[in-house]
Amino acid sequence: MACPLTNEPIYNADLTLTLAQLYMQEGQPHKALALLDRVAAVVDANGYAPNKLTAMVTRAQALAALGDDGEARKISLAIIATRSSGDFGTWLKDAYELLYRIEKKQGHAAAALGYYEKYAELDKAYLDDVNARTMAYETVQQHVLAQKLETEQLSQQNVLLRMQQTLDAKKSEAARLYVALLLMVLGFVLLWMFRLKRSQLRFKKLSHQDGLTAIFNRQHFMAETERSLHLLEKRAGAACLVFIDLDHFKRVNDTHGHAMGDDVLCHVVAICRQQLRPADLFGRLGGEEFGILLVECSREQGMAIAERIRQAVEDARVQGGGPAVEISTSVGVAFTGVFGYDMRRLCREADAALYRAKRAGRNRVMANAEVGDLVEA
């Protein structure tokens, strides 16, 4: 797909490859492969390495999505073979990630681990490079801002000098006192407005956060959840509502004290955050109960994330002044695909699944796959 008004093969190929990547993001590998086949001759002819590598890694991803793991592995290995010393382009990182997923899918744990380590190394190098570029850009911005502030300061000094010359010429002590008073009042007003604005922003932030765990409080979590569900409903997106409750938390407070109980809550929040994505909503509903809205998440993905959270909490140990405290969680999950986008109904279903998990022996994940059918992770 090329622009008919230009004769730039590399630019046109780059546009087509970008469209193919968008098709992959939208879960349409067939369309992505069709585009790659159409542009293959142009990519090979122009000899532009980034276009060629991008086309290869996109093709490998599409083949893997269509189940052709063998060809996807072959292409990924070919990409890796082109690597030069110090190279950490995104295509190389994506190739290692794809090999890791293929080997993991086929049960080759050792090979999967090796590829994952390469992927993690390249991902870190890529992020470090992005951070370095960002820092350089911010440094330039700060330099420009400093120059602008210096220019403004010089301008203000010139104004003050002209005012001082006028005052000296007129020998008017009253005028000098008036100007000084005016500047003082202006500075006081600006300082007061700055402090007022800063306080307003701080109080607004605190009103949305739980004081202990620094995640959303119940009121803000519910409001954001309802807003997100409304947006998801418009575009027919999927979401999972997860309710988490710590098992026998009162026993922790009674045995080890409330300070240890607070440490346990903060530790559980840290564990949950490690398993969540940036778009997910996370809040404390009260006491030892937490809520999570997994945005753009299928039933299978939601159950997998909930199970990882449950397992991570079970594996954790909270060390205080005395012996380590072992904790576990009961988790209830409700899906928009089953119960729709009404927040109250999703809360009822997630809460019901949570209490079924407690009655079934705690330390487990439960959800309703269909109305009336119980599912346990």
Residue pairs with C-beta under 8 A, 6 or more apart in sequence:
1 12
1 15
1 16
1 19
1 35
1 38
1 39
2 9
2 12
2 15
2 16
3 11
3 12
3 15
6 12
9 42
9 45
9 46
10 46
10 48
10 51
12 42
13 39
13 42
13 43
13 46
13 48
13 51
14 51
16 35
16 38
16 39
17 35
17 36
17 39
17 43
17 51
17 54
17 55
17 58
19 35
20 31
20 32
20 35
20 36
20 39
20 55
20 58
20 62
21 32
21 54
21 58
23 29
23 31
23 32
23 35
24 32
24 58
24 61
24 62
24 65
27 65
29 61
29 62
29 63
29 65
29 66
30 62
30 66
32 58
32 59
32 61
32 62
33 59
33 62
33 63
33 66
36 55
36 58
36 59
36 62
39 55
40 55
43 51
43 52
43 55
44 52
49 82
50 89
50 91
53 79
53 82
53 89
53 91
53 92
54 91
56 75
56 78
56 79
56 91
57 75
57 76
57 79
57 91
57 94
57 95
57 98
59 75
60 71
60 72
60 73
60 75
60 76
60 79
60 95
60 98
61 72
61 94
61 98
63 69
63 71
63 72
63 75
64 72
64 98
64 101
64 102
69 102
69 105
69 106
72 98
72 102
73 99
73 102
75 95
76 95
76 96
76 98
76 99
76 102
77 95
77 99
79 91
79 92
79 95
80 92
80 95
80 96
80 99
83 92
88 122
88 125
88 126
88 129
90 126
92 122
93 119
93 122
93 123
93 126
96 115
96 116
96 118
96 119
96 122
97 115
97 119
99 111
99 115
100 112
100 115
100 116
100 119
103 109
103 111
103 112
103 115
104 112
163 179
167 175
167 176
167 179
207 220
208 216
208 217
208 220
209 215
209 216
209 217
209 220
210 216
210 217
210 283
210 284
212 262
212 265
212 266
212 284
213 265
213 266
213 269
213 284
214 269
215 221
215 269
215 282
215 283
215 284
215 290
216 224
216 281
216 282
216 283
216 284
217 283
217 284
218 283
218 284
218 285
218 286
218 291
220 283
221 281
221 282
221 283
221 284
221 285
221 291
222 283
222 343
224 281
224 283
224 293
225 241
225 281
225 291
225 293
225 343
226 343
228 239
228 281
228 293
228 295
229 239
229 293
229 336
229 341
229 342
229 343
229 346
230 341
231 237
232 238
232 239
232 295
232 296
232 336
232 341
233 336
233 341
237 295
237 296
237 336
238 296
238 297
238 298
238 299
238 335
238 336
238 337
239 293
239 294
239 295
239 296
239 297
239 335
239 336
239 341
240 293
240 294
240 297
240 298
240 299
240 301
240 302
240 303
240 305
240 306
240 333
240 334
240 335
240 336
241 291
241 292
241 293
241 294
241 333
241 334
241 335
241 336
241 346
241 347
241 349
241 350
242 291
242 292
242 293
242 294
242 302
242 305
242 306
242 309
242 331
242 332
242 333
242 350
243 285
243 289
243 290
243 291
243 331
243 332
243 333
243 347
243 350
243 351
243 353
243 354
244 268
244 272
244 289
244 290
244 291
244 292
244 309
244 329
244 330
244 331
244 354
245 288
245 289
245 290
245 329
245 330
245 331
245 354
245 358
246 252
246 264
246 265
246 268
246 288
246 289
246 327
246 328
246 329
247 327
247 328
247 329
247 330
247 358
247 362
247 363
248 362
249 261
249 264
249 287
249 288
249 327
252 260
252 261
252 264
252 325
252 327
253 260
253 261
256 320
256 322
256 325
259 320
260 318
260 320
260 325
263 318
263 320
264 318
264 325
264 327
265 284
265 288
267 316
267 318
268 290
268 313
268 316
268 327
268 329
269 282
269 284
269 290
271 309
271 312
271 313
271 316
272 282
272 290
272 292
272 309
273 282
274 312
275 305
275 308
275 309
275 312
276 282
276 292
276 294
276 305
277 294
277 295
279 295
279 296
280 292
280 293
280 294
280 295
280 297
281 291
281 292
281 293
281 295
282 290
282 291
282 292
283 290
283 291
283 292
284 290
284 291
285 291
291 350
294 301
294 302
294 305
297 305
298 337
299 335
299 337
299 338
299 367
299 369
302 333
302 335
302 367
303 333
303 365
303 367
303 375
303 377
306 331
306 333
306 365
306 367
306 377
307 365
307 377
309 329
309 331
310 328
310 329
310 331
310 363
310 364
310 365
310 377
313 327
313 328
313 329
314 327
314 328
314 329
314 363
316 327
317 324
317 325
317 326
318 324
318 325
318 327
319 325
328 362
328 363
329 363
330 354
330 357
330 358
330 362
330 363
330 364
331 354
331 357
331 364
331 365
331 366
331 377
332 349
332 350
332 351
332 352
332 353
332 354
332 355
332 356
332 357
332 365
332 366
332 367
333 350
333 353
333 365
333 366
333 367
333 377
334 346
334 347
334 349
334 350
334 353
334 367
334 368
335 367
335 368
335 369
336 346
338 349
338 368
338 369
338 370
338 371
339 345
339 346
339 349
339 368
339 371
340 346
349 368
352 368
353 366
353 367
353 368
353 374
354 366
356 366
356 374
357 364
357 365
357 366
357 376
360 366
360 376
364 376
364 377
365 376
365 377
366 374
366 375
366 376
366 377
367 375
367 377
368 374
368 375
369 375
